[in-house]
Amino acid sequence: MIKKADLTAYKCRACGHVMYPRHDRCLNCNGREFDKIEPQGKARLLTYTILNELPWGIDERGRVIGIVEFENGVRATGLVLTEEPKVGMKLAATMQPVRVISGIKTYGLAFEPTK
């Protein structure tokens, strides 16, 4: 089952730094007051790595993990669902099973190529 990604990022009221996930203090200025924001638009792949040696329970090679940035500056990390990732490619965010542990699906952030 694939779901629309429901993400909430946080923007520091003091300096405007955007964080996802939330931290107790701003990573830029140590401020403690934040406004909630949602990622806007498509995501752009900033960087990625291909994992060939995965933890126990994942019988897969070549899993792609990437960092993306949405049009409003929100950055997130997740599974990139393509065999040929390219820095700068446009992606759409979804929440879907990214791992099965003891028969139980674990949902996580995944990105699919889009035009």
C-alpha positions in Angstrom: 0.0 0.0 0.0 1.4 3.4 -1.0 0.4 6.5 0.8 0.9 10.2 0.1 3.9 11.3 2.2 2.6 13.2 5.3 5.7 15.2 6.4 5.9 18.1 8.8 9.1 20.2 8.9 9.9 23.0 11.2 11.2 26.5 10.5 13.0 28.4 13.2 11.3 31.7 14.1 14.6 33.3 15.0 16.7 32.6 11.9 14.5 30.8 9.4 16.5 27.6 9.3 14.3 24.7 8.1 14.6 21.3 9.8 13.1 17.8 9.2 12.7 16.0 11.5 12.1 18.3 14.5 14.8 19.0 17.0 14.5 20.6 20.4 16.8 23.5 19.4 17.5 25.1 16.0 20.6 23.5 14.5 21.7 26.9 13.3 21.0 29.4 16.2 19.8 27.2 19.1 16.4 28.9 19.0 13.5 27.0 20.5 10.4 28.4 18.7 9.3 26.9 15.4 6.6 27.2 12.9 5.3 24.0 11.2 5.7 23.9 7.4 4.9 21.2 4.9 7.2 20.3 2.0 6.0 22.0 -1.2 6.4 20.8 -4.8 8.6 18.1 -6.2 11.8 16.9 -4.5 15.2 17.2 -6.2 17.8 14.6 -5.5 20.9 16.2 -3.8 23.0 13.2 -3.2 22.6 9.4 -2.8 24.5 6.2 -1.9 23.9 2.6 -3.1 23.9 0.1 -0.3 25.1 -3.4 -1.1 25.7 -4.7 2.4 22.4 -4.3 4.3 21.4 -5.2 7.9 20.0 -8.6 8.7 16.5 -9.0 7.5 16.8 -7.1 4.2 17.5 -9.5 1.4 18.3 -7.0 -1.3 21.3 -5.5 -2.9 21.7 -2.2 -4.6 19.2 -0.3 -2.4 19.5 3.5 -3.1 19.2 5.9 -0.2 19.1 9.6 -1.0 18.8 13.1 0.4 16.3 15.3 -1.4 15.3 19.0 -1.2 11.8 20.2 -1.8 11.0 23.5 -3.6 10.6 25.3 -0.2 13.9 24.2 1.2 12.8 21.2 3.3 15.3 18.4 3.1 14.6 14.7 3.9 16.3 11.3 3.6 14.6 8.2 2.2 14.6 5.3 -0.2 15.0 6.2 -3.8 13.0 3.9 -6.1 15.1 3.8 -9.2 18.0 1.7 -10.4 19.7 4.6 -12.1 19.7 7.6 -9.7 21.1 10.9 -11.0 21.8 14.0 -8.9 19.3 16.7 -9.7 16.5 14.3 -10.8 12.9 15.2 -9.8 11.2 12.9 -7.3 7.8 12.5 -5.7 7.5 11.6 -2.0 5.4 8.6 -0.8 5.1 6.6 2.4 5.3 2.9 1.8 6.8 -0.3 3.2 10.5 -0.1 3.1 11.3 -3.2 5.1 9.6 -6.3 6.5 10.7 -7.4 9.9 9.3 -10.7 11.2 6.4 -10.4 8.8 5.5 -6.9 9.8 5.8 -4.1 7.3 7.8 -1.0 8.3 6.7 2.1 6.5 9.1 4.8 5.6 9.8 7.7 3.2 10.3 6.7 -0.4 10.9 8.8 -3.5 9.8 7.9 -7.0 11.0 9.5 -10.2 8.7 11.9 -11.8 8.7 14.4 -14.7 
